Amino acid sequence: MELPTAPPAFDATAGPGPRRRADRGADIGAGCGLVLLESVALVVIFGDAPLGPA
């Protein structure tokens, strides 16, 4: 019984090449935005909690 071979699911060698600078800038911007959102969430959650003896 001869079954057909499946095509590759993802071939990283057949693409547009290395990522451009604009792609990297968007990644950095998204990462900074996520850090800012997480910081705001921590302030909202723990903002009222006393951190030491009052």
C-alpha distance matrix in Angstrom:
0.0 3.8 6.4 10.0 12.5 15.5 18.9 21.6 23.6 26.9 27.9 31.5 32.0 31.7 34.6 38.3 39.2 41.6 43.2 46.4 49.7 49.9 46.8 48.3 51.6 49.9 48.2 51.6 53.3 50.8 51.2 55.0 54.9 52.9 55.3 58.2 56.8 56.2 59.7 61.1 59.2 60.6 64.1 63.8 62.6 64.8 67.7 70.0 69.3 72.2 71.0 73.9 77.1 79.2
3.8 0.0 3.8 6.6 9.2 12.5 15.6 18.4 20.7 23.9 24.7 28.3 28.6 28.1 31.2 34.8 35.7 38.2 39.9 43.1 46.5 46.7 43.7 45.3 48.6 47.0 45.4 48.8 50.5 48.2 48.7 52.5 52.5 50.7 53.1 56.0 54.7 54.2 57.8 59.2 57.5 58.9 62.4 62.2 61.1 63.3 66.1 68.5 68.0 70.8 69.6 72.6 75.9 77.8
6.4 3.8 0.0 3.8 6.5 9.2 12.6 15.4 17.4 20.7 21.9 25.6 26.2 25.6 28.5 32.1 33.1 35.5 37.0 40.2 43.5 43.6 40.5 42.2 45.4 43.6 42.1 45.5 47.1 44.7 45.3 49.1 49.0 47.1 49.7 52.5 51.1 50.7 54.3 55.6 53.9 55.4 58.8 58.6 57.5 59.9 62.6 65.0 64.6 67.4 66.3 69.3 72.6 74.5
10.0 6.6 3.8 0.0 3.8 6.5 9.4 12.6 14.8 17.9 18.9 22.7 23.1 22.2 25.1 28.6 29.8 32.4 33.9 37.0 40.4 40.5 37.5 39.3 42.5 40.8 39.4 43.0 44.5 42.3 43.0 46.8 46.7 45.0 47.7 50.4 49.2 49.0 52.5 53.8 52.3 53.9 57.3 57.1 56.2 58.6 61.1 63.7 63.4 66.3 65.1 68.2 71.6 73.4
12.5 9.2 6.5 3.8 0.0 3.8 6.5 9.2 11.8 14.7 15.5 19.2 19.7 19.2 22.1 25.8 26.7 29.1 30.7 33.9 37.3 37.5 34.5 36.1 39.4 37.9 36.4 39.8 41.6 39.4 40.0 43.7 43.8 42.2 44.7 47.5 46.5 46.2 49.6 51.1 49.7 51.2 54.6 54.6 53.8 56.0 58.5 61.2 60.8 63.6 62.3 65.4 68.8 70.7
15.5 12.5 9.2 6.5 3.8 0.0 3.8 6.5 8.4 11.6 13.0 16.7 17.7 17.1 19.6 23.3 24.4 26.7 27.9 31.1 34.4 34.4 31.3 33.0 36.2 34.5 33.0 36.5 38.1 35.9 36.6 40.3 40.3 38.7 41.3 44.0 42.9 42.7 46.2 47.6 46.2 47.8 51.1 51.0 50.3 52.6 55.1 57.7 57.5 60.3 59.1 62.2 65.7 67.4
18.9 15.6 12.6 9.4 6.5 3.8 0.0 3.8 6.3 8.8 9.8 13.6 14.4 13.4 15.9 19.6 20.8 23.3 24.6 27.7 31.1 31.1 28.2 30.0 33.2 31.6 30.4 33.9 35.5 33.5 34.3 38.0 38.1 36.7 39.3 42.0 41.1 41.1 44.5 45.9 44.8 46.5 49.6 49.7 49.2 51.5 53.8 56.6 56.5 59.3 58.0 61.2 64.8 66.4
21.6 18.4 15.4 12.6 9.2 6.5 3.8 0.0 3.8 5.6 6.6 10.3 11.5 11.2 13.7 17.4 18.2 20.3 21.6 24.9 28.2 28.4 25.3 26.9 30.2 28.8 27.3 30.7 32.5 30.6 31.1 34.9 35.1 33.8 36.2 39.0 38.3 38.2 41.4 43.1 42.0 43.5 46.7 47.0 46.5 48.6 50.9 53.8 53.6 56.2 54.8 58.0 61.6 63.3
23.6 20.7 17.4 14.8 11.8 8.4 6.3 3.8 0.0 3.8 6.9 10.0 12.3 12.0 13.4 17.0 18.0 19.7 20.4 23.7 26.7 26.6 23.3 24.9 28.0 26.3 24.7 28.2 29.8 27.6 28.3 32.0 32.0 30.6 33.1 35.9 34.9 34.8 38.2 39.7 38.5 40.2 43.3 43.5 43.0 45.2 47.5 50.3 50.2 53.0 51.7 54.9 58.5 60.1
26.9 23.9 20.7 17.9 14.7 11.6 8.8 5.6 3.8 0.0 3.8 6.3 9.0 9.0 10.1 13.6 14.3 15.9 16.7 20.0 23.1 23.2 20.0 21.5 24.7 23.3 21.7 25.1 27.0 25.1 25.7 29.4 29.7 28.5 30.9 33.7 33.1 33.1 36.3 37.9 37.1 38.6 41.7 42.1 41.8 43.8 46.0 49.0 48.9 51.6 50.1 53.4 57.0 58.6
27.9 24.7 21.9 18.9 15.5 13.0 9.8 6.6 6.9 3.8 0.0 3.8 5.5 5.8 7.8 11.5 11.8 13.7 15.3 18.6 21.9 22.5 19.6 21.0 24.5 23.6 22.1 25.4 27.5 26.0 26.6 30.1 30.8 29.9 32.1 34.9 34.7 34.8 37.8 39.6 39.0 40.5 43.4 44.1 43.9 45.8 47.8 51.0 50.9 53.4 51.8 54.9 58.6 60.2
31.5 28.3 25.6 22.7 19.2 16.7 13.6 10.3 10.0 6.3 3.8 0.0 3.8 5.6 6.3 9.5 8.9 10.2 11.9 15.4 18.5 19.5 16.6 17.7 21.3 20.7 19.2 22.3 24.6 23.5 23.8 27.3 28.3 27.6 29.5 32.4 32.5 32.6 35.4 37.3 37.0 38.3 41.2 42.1 42.1 43.8 45.7 49.0 48.9 51.2 49.5 52.6 56.3 57.9
32.0 28.6 26.2 23.1 19.7 17.7 14.4 11.5 12.3 9.0 5.5 3.8 0.0 3.8 5.9 8.8 7.8 9.9 12.6 15.7 19.1 20.5 18.1 19.2 22.8 22.7 21.5 24.4 26.8 26.1 26.5 29.8 31.0 30.5 32.4 35.2 35.5 35.7 38.3 40.4 40.3 41.6 44.3 45.4 45.4 47.0 48.8 52.2 52.1 54.3 52.5 55.6 59.3 61.0
31.7 28.1 25.6 22.2 19.2 17.1 13.4 11.2 12.0 9.0 5.8 5.6 3.8 0.0 3.8 7.1 7.7 10.9 13.0 15.7 19.4 20.2 18.1 19.9 23.2 22.8 22.1 25.2 27.2 26.5 27.4 30.7 31.5 31.3 33.4 35.9 36.1 36.7 39.4 41.1 41.1 42.6 45.3 46.1 46.4 48.2 49.9 53.2 53.4 55.7 54.1 57.3 61.1 62.5
34.6 31.2 28.5 25.1 22.1 19.6 15.9 13.7 13.4 10.1 7.8 6.3 5.9 3.8 0.0 3.8 5.3 8.4 9.8 12.4 16.0 16.6 14.5 16.6 19.7 19.3 18.9 22.1 23.9 23.3 24.5 27.6 28.4 28.4 30.7 32.9 33.2 34.0 36.6 38.2 38.4 40.1 42.6 43.4 43.9 45.7 47.2 50.6 51.0 53.3 51.8 55.1 58.8 60.1
38.3 34.8 32.1 28.6 25.8 23.3 19.6 17.4 17.0 13.6 11.5 9.5 8.8 7.1 3.8 0.0 3.8 6.8 7.9 9.6 13.3 13.9 12.5 14.8 17.6 17.5 17.8 20.7 22.3 22.3 23.7 26.5 27.3 27.8 30.0 32.0 32.6 33.7 36.0 37.6 38.1 39.8 42.1 43.0 43.8 45.6 46.8 50.3 50.8 53.1 51.6 54.9 58.6 59.7
39.2 35.7 33.1 29.8 26.7 24.4 20.8 18.2 18.0 14.3 11.8 8.9 7.8 7.7 5.3 3.8 0.0 3.8 6.5 8.7 12.3 13.8 12.4 13.8 17.0 17.6 17.3 19.8 22.0 22.2 23.1 25.8 27.2 27.6 29.4 31.6 32.5 33.3 35.5 37.4 37.9 39.4 41.7 42.9 43.6 45.1 46.3 49.9 50.2 52.3 50.5 53.7 57.5 58.7
41.6 38.2 35.5 32.4 29.1 26.7 23.3 20.3 19.7 15.9 13.7 10.2 9.9 10.9 8.4 6.8 3.8 0.0 3.8 6.4 9.5 11.6 10.2 10.8 14.1 15.2 14.6 16.7 19.3 19.7 20.3 22.8 24.5 25.0 26.5 28.8 29.9 30.6 32.6 34.6 35.4 36.6 38.8 40.3 41.0 42.3 43.4 47.1 47.3 49.3 47.4 50.5 54.3 55.6
43.2 39.9 37.0 33.9 30.7 27.9 24.6 21.6 20.4 16.7 15.3 11.9 12.6 13.0 9.8 7.9 6.5 3.8 0.0 3.7 6.7 8.2 6.4 7.3 10.6 11.4 11.1 13.4 15.7 16.2 17.0 19.5 21.0 21.7 23.3 25.4 26.5 27.5 29.4 31.3 32.1 33.5 35.6 37.0 37.9 39.3 40.3 43.9 44.4 46.4 44.6 47.8 51.6 52.7
46.4 43.1 40.2 37.0 33.9 31.1 27.7 24.9 23.7 20.0 18.6 15.4 15.7 15.7 12.4 9.6 8.7 6.4 3.7 0.0 3.8 5.5 5.5 6.8 9.1 10.5 11.3 13.0 14.8 16.1 17.3 19.1 20.6 22.0 23.5 25.1 26.5 27.9 29.5 31.2 32.4 33.9 35.7 37.1 38.3 39.7 40.4 44.1 44.8 46.7 45.0 48.2 52.0 52.9
49.7 46.5 43.5 40.4 37.3 34.4 31.1 28.2 26.7 23.1 21.9 18.5 19.1 19.4 16.0 13.3 12.3 9.5 6.7 3.8 0.0 3.8 5.4 5.2 6.3 8.8 10.0 10.7 12.4 14.4 15.5 16.7 18.5 20.2 21.4 22.8 24.6 26.0 27.3 29.0 30.6 31.9 33.4 35.0 36.5 37.6 38.0 41.8 42.6 44.3 42.6 45.8 49.5 50.3
49.9 46.7 43.6 40.5 37.5 34.4 31.1 28.4 26.6 23.2 22.5 19.5 20.5 20.2 16.6 13.9 13.8 11.6 8.2 5.5 3.8 0.0 3.8 5.4 5.1 6.4 8.8 10.0 10.6 12.5 14.4 15.5 16.6 18.6 20.2 21.2 22.7 24.6 25.9 27.2 28.8 30.6 31.9 33.2 34.8 36.3 36.6 40.3 41.3 43.3 41.9 45.2 48.9 49.5
46.8 43.7 40.5 37.5 34.5 31.3 28.2 25.3 23.3 20.0 19.6 16.6 18.1 18.1 14.5 12.5 12.4 10.2 6.4 5.5 5.4 3.8 0.0 3.8 5.5 5.3 6.4 8.8 10.0 10.8 12.5 14.5 15.5 16.8 18.7 20.2 21.3 22.9 24.7 26.1 27.2 29.0 30.7 31.9 33.2 34.8 35.4 39.1 39.9 42.0 40.6 44.0 47.7 48.5
48.3 45.3 42.2 39.3 36.1 33.0 30.0 26.9 24.9 21.5 21.0 17.7 19.2 19.9 16.6 14.8 13.8 10.8 7.3 6.8 5.2 5.4 3.8 0.0 3.8 5.4 5.1 6.3 8.6 9.9 10.6 12.5 14.3 15.5 16.8 18.5 20.1 21.3 22.8 24.6 25.9 27.3 29.0 30.5 31.7 33.0 33.6 37.4 38.0 39.9 38.2 41.4 45.2 46.1
51.6 48.6 45.4 42.5 39.4 36.2 33.2 30.2 28.0 24.7 24.5 21.3 22.8 23.2 19.7 17.6 17.0 14.1 10.6 9.1 6.3 5.1 5.5 3.8 0.0 3.8 5.4 5.1 6.1 8.6 9.9 10.6 12.2 14.3 15.5 16.6 18.4 20.1 21.2 22.7 24.4 25.9 27.2 28.8 30.4 31.6 31.9 35.6 36.5 38.4 36.9 40.1 43.8 44.4
49.9 47.0 43.6 40.8 37.9 34.5 31.6 28.8 26.3 23.3 23.6 20.7 22.7 22.8 19.3 17.5 17.6 15.2 11.4 10.5 8.8 6.4 5.3 5.4 3.8 0.0 3.8 5.5 5.0 6.1 8.6 9.9 10.5 12.3 14.3 15.3 16.5 18.4 20.0 21.1 22.5 24.4 25.9 27.0 28.6 30.2 30.6 34.2 35.3 37.5 36.2 39.7 43.3 43.9
48.2 45.4 42.1 39.4 36.4 33.0 30.4 27.3 24.7 21.7 22.1 19.2 21.5 22.1 18.9 17.8 17.3 14.6 11.1 11.3 10.0 8.8 6.4 5.1 5.4 3.8 0.0 3.8 5.4 5.2 6.2 8.7 9.9 10.7 12.5 14.3 15.4 16.6 18.5 20.2 21.2 22.7 24.6 25.9 27.0 28.5 29.3 32.9 33.6 35.8 34.3 37.7 41.4 42.3
51.6 48.8 45.5 43.0 39.8 36.5 33.9 30.7 28.2 25.1 25.4 22.3 24.4 25.2 22.1 20.7 19.8 16.7 13.4 13.0 10.7 10.0 8.8 6.3 5.1 5.5 3.8 0.0 3.8 5.5 5.1 6.2 8.6 10.0 10.7 12.4 14.3 15.4 16.6 18.5 20.1 21.2 22.8 24.5 25.8 26.9 27.4 31.2 31.8 33.7 32.1 35.4 39.1 39.9
53.3 50.5 47.1 44.5 41.6 38.1 35.5 32.5 29.8 27.0 27.5 24.6 26.8 27.2 23.9 22.3 22.0 19.3 15.7 14.8 12.4 10.6 10.0 8.6 6.1 5.0 5.4 3.8 0.0 3.8 5.4 5.2 6.1 8.7 10.0 10.6 12.3 14.3 15.4 16.6 18.4 20.1 21.3 22.7 24.4 25.8 26.0 29.7 30.8 32.8 31.6 35.0 38.6 39.0
50.8 48.2 44.7 42.3 39.4 35.9 33.5 30.6 27.6 25.1 26.0 23.5 26.1 26.5 23.3 22.3 22.2 19.7 16.2 16.1 14.4 12.5 10.8 9.9 8.6 6.1 5.2 5.5 3.8 0.0 3.8 5.5 5.1 6.2 8.7 9.9 10.6 12.3 14.3 15.4 16.5 18.5 20.1 21.1 22.5 24.2 24.8 28.4 29.4 31.7 30.7 34.2 37.8 38.4
51.2 48.7 45.3 43.0 40.0 36.6 34.3 31.1 28.3 25.7 26.6 23.8 26.5 27.4 24.5 23.7 23.1 20.3 17.0 17.3 15.5 14.4 12.5 10.6 9.9 8.6 6.2 5.1 5.4 3.8 0.0 3.8 5.4 5.2 6.3 8.7 10.0 10.6 12.4 14.4 15.4 16.6 18.6 20.1 21.1 22.4 23.3 26.9 27.5 29.6 28.2 31.6 35.3 36.1
55.0 52.5 49.1 46.8 43.7 40.3 38.0 34.9 32.0 29.4 30.1 27.3 29.8 30.7 27.6 26.5 25.8 22.8 19.5 19.1 16.7 15.5 14.5 12.5 10.6 9.9 8.7 6.2 5.2 5.5 3.8 0.0 3.8 5.4 5.1 6.2 8.7 9.9 10.6 12.4 14.3 15.4 16.7 18.5 20.0 21.0 21.3 25.1 25.9 27.8 26.4 29.8 33.5 34.0
54.9 52.5 49.0 46.7 43.8 40.3 38.1 35.1 32.0 29.7 30.8 28.3 31.0 31.5 28.4 27.3 27.2 24.5 21.0 20.6 18.5 16.6 15.5 14.3 12.2 10.5 9.9 8.6 6.1 5.1 5.4 3.8 0.0 3.8 5.5 5.1 6.2 8.6 9.9 10.7 12.4 14.3 15.5 16.6 18.4 20.0 20.2 23.8 25.0 27.3 26.5 30.0 33.5 33.9
52.9 50.7 47.1 45.0 42.2 38.7 36.7 33.8 30.6 28.5 29.9 27.6 30.5 31.3 28.4 27.8 27.6 25.0 21.7 22.0 20.2 18.6 16.8 15.5 14.3 12.3 10.7 10.0 8.7 6.2 5.2 5.4 3.8 0.0 3.8 5.4 5.1 6.1 8.5 9.9 10.5 12.3 14.3 15.3 16.4 18.1 19.0 22.5 23.3 25.8 24.9 28.5 32.0 32.7
55.3 53.1 49.7 47.7 44.7 41.3 39.3 36.2 33.1 30.9 32.1 29.5 32.4 33.4 30.7 30.0 29.4 26.5 23.3 23.5 21.4 20.2 18.7 16.8 15.5 14.3 12.5 10.7 10.0 8.7 6.3 5.1 5.5 3.8 0.0 3.8 5.5 5.1 6.1 8.7 9.9 10.6 12.4 14.3 15.3 16.2 17.0 20.7 21.3 23.3 22.0 25.5 29.2 29.9
58.2 56.0 52.5 50.4 47.5 44.0 42.0 39.0 35.9 33.7 34.9 32.4 35.2 35.9 32.9 32.0 31.6 28.8 25.4 25.1 22.8 21.2 20.2 18.5 16.6 15.3 14.3 12.4 10.6 9.9 8.7 6.2 5.1 5.4 3.8 0.0 3.8 5.4 5.1 6.3 8.7 10.0 10.7 12.4 14.3 15.3 15.4 19.1 20.2 22.3 21.5 25.1 28.5 28.8
56.8 54.7 51.1 49.2 46.5 42.9 41.1 38.3 34.9 33.1 34.7 32.5 35.5 36.1 33.2 32.6 32.5 29.9 26.5 26.5 24.6 22.7 21.3 20.1 18.4 16.5 15.4 14.3 12.3 10.6 10.0 8.7 6.2 5.1 5.5 3.8 0.0 3.8 5.4 5.1 6.2 8.7 10.0 10.6 12.3 14.2 14.6 18.0 19.4 22.0 21.6 25.3 28.7 28.9
56.2 54.2 50.7 49.0 46.2 42.7 41.1 38.2 34.8 33.1 34.8 32.6 35.7 36.7 34.0 33.7 33.3 30.6 27.5 27.9 26.0 24.6 22.9 21.3 20.1 18.4 16.6 15.4 14.3 12.3 10.6 9.9 8.6 6.1 5.1 5.4 3.8 0.0 3.8 5.4 5.0 6.2 8.7 9.8 10.5 12.0 13.2 16.6 17.3 19.8 19.1 22.8 26.3 26.9
59.7 57.8 54.3 52.5 49.6 46.2 44.5 41.4 38.2 36.3 37.8 35.4 38.3 39.4 36.6 36.0 35.5 32.6 29.4 29.5 27.3 25.9 24.7 22.8 21.2 20.0 18.5 16.6 15.4 14.3 12.4 10.6 9.9 8.5 6.1 5.1 5.4 3.8 0.0 3.8 5.4 5.1 6.3 8.6 9.9 10.5 10.9 14.6 15.4 17.5 16.6 20.3 23.8 24.2
61.1 59.2 55.6 53.8 51.1 47.6 45.9 43.1 39.7 37.9 39.6 37.3 40.4 41.1 38.2 37.6 37.4 34.6 31.3 31.2 29.0 27.2 26.1 24.6 22.7 21.1 20.2 18.5 16.6 15.4 14.4 12.4 10.7 9.9 8.7 6.3 5.1 5.4 3.8 0.0 3.8 5.5 5.1 6.2 8.6 10.0 9.7 13.2 14.8 17.3 17.3 21.0 24.2 24.1
59.2 57.5 53.9 52.3 49.7 46.2 44.8 42.0 38.5 37.1 39.0 37.0 40.3 41.1 38.4 38.1 37.9 35.4 32.1 32.4 30.6 28.8 27.2 25.9 24.4 22.5 21.2 20.1 18.4 16.5 15.4 14.3 12.4 10.5 9.9 8.7 6.2 5.0 5.4 3.8 0.0 3.8 5.5 5.1 6.1 8.5 9.4 12.5 13.7 16.7 16.9 20.7 23.8 24.0
60.6 58.9 55.4 53.9 51.2 47.8 46.5 43.5 40.2 38.6 40.5 38.3 41.6 42.6 40.1 39.8 39.4 36.6 33.5 33.9 31.9 30.6 29.0 27.3 25.9 24.4 22.7 21.2 20.1 18.5 16.6 15.4 14.3 12.3 10.6 10.0 8.7 6.2 5.1 5.5 3.8 0.0 3.8 5.4 5.1 5.8 7.4 10.7 11.0 13.7 13.4 17.2 20.5 21.0
64.1 62.4 58.8 57.3 54.6 51.1 49.6 46.7 43.3 41.7 43.4 41.2 44.3 45.3 42.6 42.1 41.7 38.8 35.6 35.7 33.4 31.9 30.7 29.0 27.2 25.9 24.6 22.8 21.3 20.1 18.6 16.7 15.5 14.3 12.4 10.7 10.0 8.7 6.3 5.1 5.5 3.8 0.0 3.8 5.5 5.3 4.7 8.4 9.8 12.2 12.4 16.1 19.2 19.1
63.8 62.2 58.6 57.1 54.6 51.0 49.7 47.0 43.5 42.1 44.1 42.1 45.4 46.1 43.4 43.0 42.9 40.3 37.0 37.1 35.0 33.2 31.9 30.5 28.8 27.0 25.9 24.5 22.7 21.1 20.1 18.5 16.6 15.3 14.3 12.4 10.6 9.8 8.6 6.2 5.1 5.4 3.8 0.0 3.8 5.8 5.4 7.9 10.0 13.2 14.3 17.9 20.6 20.2
62.6 61.1 57.5 56.2 53.8 50.3 49.2 46.5 43.0 41.8 43.9 42.1 45.4 46.4 43.9 43.8 43.6 41.0 37.9 38.3 36.5 34.8 33.2 31.7 30.4 28.6 27.0 25.8 24.4 22.5 21.1 20.0 18.4 16.4 15.3 14.3 12.3 10.5 9.9 8.6 6.1 5.1 5.5 3.8 0.0 3.8 5.8 7.5 8.4 11.9 12.9 16.5 19.2 19.3
64.8 63.3 59.9 58.6 56.0 52.6 51.5 48.6 45.2 43.8 45.8 43.8 47.0 48.2 45.7 45.6 45.1 42.3 39.3 39.7 37.6 36.3 34.8 33.0 31.6 30.2 28.5 26.9 25.8 24.2 22.4 21.0 20.0 18.1 16.2 15.3 14.2 12.0 10.5 10.0 8.5 5.8 5.3 5.8 3.8 0.0 3.8 5.6 5.3 8.5 9.1 12.8 15.7 15.9
67.7 66.1 62.6 61.1 58.5 55.1 53.8 50.9 47.5 46.0 47.8 45.7 48.8 49.9 47.2 46.8 46.3 43.4 40.3 40.4 38.0 36.6 35.4 33.6 31.9 30.6 29.3 27.4 26.0 24.8 23.3 21.3 20.2 19.0 17.0 15.4 14.6 13.2 10.9 9.7 9.4 7.4 4.7 5.4 5.8 3.8 0.0 3.8 5.7 8.1 9.4 12.9 15.5 14.9
70.0 68.5 65.0 63.7 61.2 57.7 56.6 53.8 50.3 49.0 51.0 49.0 52.2 53.2 50.6 50.3 49.9 47.1 43.9 44.1 41.8 40.3 39.1 37.4 35.6 34.2 32.9 31.2 29.7 28.4 26.9 25.1 23.8 22.5 20.7 19.1 18.0 16.6 14.6 13.2 12.5 10.7 8.4 7.9 7.5 5.6 3.8 0.0 3.8 6.4 9.1 12.0 13.8 12.9
69.3 68.0 64.6 63.4 60.8 57.5 56.5 53.6 50.2 48.9 50.9 48.9 52.1 53.4 51.0 50.8 50.2 47.3 44.4 44.8 42.6 41.3 39.9 38.0 36.5 35.3 33.6 31.8 30.8 29.4 27.5 25.9 25.0 23.3 21.3 20.2 19.4 17.3 15.4 14.8 13.7 11.0 9.8 10.0 8.4 5.3 5.7 3.8 0.0 3.8 6.3 9.2 11.2 11.1
72.2 70.8 67.4 66.3 63.6 60.3 59.3 56.2 53.0 51.6 53.4 51.2 54.3 55.7 53.3 53.1 52.3 49.3 46.4 46.7 44.3 43.3 42.0 39.9 38.4 37.5 35.8 33.7 32.8 31.7 29.6 27.8 27.3 25.8 23.3 22.3 22.0 19.8 17.5 17.3 16.7 13.7 12.2 13.2 11.9 8.5 8.1 6.4 3.8 0.0 3.8 5.7 7.6 7.5
71.0 69.6 66.3 65.1 62.3 59.1 58.0 54.8 51.7 50.1 51.8 49.5 52.5 54.1 51.8 51.6 50.5 47.4 44.6 45.0 42.6 41.9 40.6 38.2 36.9 36.2 34.3 32.1 31.6 30.7 28.2 26.4 26.5 24.9 22.0 21.5 21.6 19.1 16.6 17.3 16.9 13.4 12.4 14.3 12.9 9.1 9.4 9.1 6.3 3.8 0.0 3.8 7.2 8.5
73.9 72.6 69.3 68.2 65.4 62.2 61.2 58.0 54.9 53.4 54.9 52.6 55.6 57.3 55.1 54.9 53.7 50.5 47.8 48.2 45.8 45.2 44.0 41.4 40.1 39.7 37.7 35.4 35.0 34.2 31.6 29.8 30.0 28.5 25.5 25.1 25.3 22.8 20.3 21.0 20.7 17.2 16.1 17.9 16.5 12.8 12.9 12.0 9.2 5.7 3.8 0.0 3.8 6.2
77.1 75.9 72.6 71.6 68.8 65.7 64.8 61.6 58.5 57.0 58.6 56.3 59.3 61.1 58.8 58.6 57.5 54.3 51.6 52.0 49.5 48.9 47.7 45.2 43.8 43.3 41.4 39.1 38.6 37.8 35.3 33.5 33.5 32.0 29.2 28.5 28.7 26.3 23.8 24.2 23.8 20.5 19.2 20.6 19.2 15.7 15.5 13.8 11.2 7.6 7.2 3.8 0.0 3.8
79.2 77.8 74.5 73.4 70.7 67.4 66.4 63.3 60.1 58.6 60.2 57.9 61.0 62.5 60.1 59.7 58.7 55.6 52.7 52.9 50.3 49.5 48.5 46.1 44.4 43.9 42.3 39.9 39.0 38.4 36.1 34.0 33.9 32.7 29.9 28.8 28.9 26.9 24.2 24.1 24.0 21.0 19.1 20.2 19.3 15.9 14.9 12.9 11.1 7.5 8.5 6.2 3.8 0.0
